[in-house]
Amino acid sequence: MDVSQQATRSWIVEEKHLARSYGSGLVDALATPALVAFCEETARSIPDRELPADQGTVGTSLTIDHVAATPSGMRVQITATLIEIDGRRLRFTFEAIDEVETIARGTHERFVIDKARFDAKLGAKRTAN
């Protein structure tokens, strides 16, 4: 995996992505939580191209400036760039645009995990309750 790799993905804003559907607001505009999910998914797709099947990544941190609203039916495009690799920690920047303007920018961190070990820890946590 190399620094500066990019991924771009796009979505059409649907009813299920709106703030009133998420409960994060009462407006018919793209909800910040939906936008966060789009950004995470785009960043995740970069290491997914190269990691072995027994590894994956989990998001651990995300900062976002959601600066413009996007209505239902409009296309949103996210571009994520891998900017740093520090052991298992991967750091990304991202930019989101709709058909008119930039709607968000931010940073995101993910950690490479061993899927079996991660699942075992989750299982142990479930049985601890």
Stockholm file with secondary structure:
# STOCKHOLM 1.0

chainA/1-129         MDVSQQATRSWIVEEKHLARSYGSGLVDALATPALVAFCEETARSIPDRELPADQGTVGTSLTIDHVAATPSGMRVQITATLIEIDGRRLRFTFEAIDEVETIARGTHERFVIDKARFDAKLGAKRTAN
#=GR chainA/1-129 SS CCTTCEEEEEEECCGGGBHHHHTSCSSSBBCHHHHHHHHHHHHHHHHHTTSCTTEEEEEEEEEEEECSCCBTTCEEEEEEEEEEEETTEEEEEEEEECSSSEEEEEEEEEEEEEHHHHHHHHHHHHHHC
#=GC SS_cons         CCTTCEEEEEEECCGGGBHHHHTSCSSSBBCHHHHHHHHHHHHHHHHHTTSCTTEEEEEEEEEEEECSCCBTTCEEEEEEEEEEEETTEEEEEEEEECSSSEEEEEEEEEEEEEHHHHHHHHHHHHHHC
//
